[in-house]
């Protein structure tokens, strides 16, 4: 589990007797932000005939903008920058954590494999949903928890069930991303251990167990790249759906 350990790099300062350290997690989050900034900067040239870089950036922005319009309507465009930032940060963090930097002696760190990070992203998204809901609808926002046409005797029961279901959203949102990234990395680590141990056990074992494990590891590595994109998309999609509830009270 070494790949998931948060390690101290440098002491920064103290706050009320508590030490604040620069960690590998913070470094990789900063690196994710820098790489994302460079990616967006290189793609915002606004050329009449866009190059590949500009086309990639415009493709991502158009994809999220279309998703927001489809799920929320024209009013969803005002929330596009936030959802786009969520999607791109998660996508880049997931992909950077999969880079084969171990051959250079640098072990990549996947920040989205920590519940503290994914949980914070989920809480921020949920908080924005609450702010939007109460800002637009005031106390009428509570009607979200009573579906239209609910029989009067069932309203208290349905209200409690819908409220609990609503409050579980940030936990499921953060937990889904955390579990997906952690499980994938653990599986790759286990298969890598099979390859190394089988190779050390001899030629026969290496050519059977080792080669089979390496082949499976290669396939799962490709699958993890797909999962990295899917999980970023799912996080952004669910956030847009939750915003739709807050905006339109569906």
Buried (B, 14 or more C-beta within 10 A) or exposed (E): EEBBEEEEEEEEEEEEEEEEEEBBBBBBBEBBEEBBEEBBEEBEEEEEEBEEBBEBBBEBBEBBBEBBBEBBEEBBEEBBEBBBEBBBBBBBBBBBBBEEEEEEEEEBBBBBBBBEBBBEBBBBBBEBBBEBBBEBBEEEBBEBBBEEEBEEEEEEEBBEEBBEEBEEBBBEBBBBBBBBBBEBBBBBBEBBEBBEBBBEEEEEBBEEBBBBBBEBBEEBBEBBBEBBBBBBBBBBBBBBBBBBBBBBBE
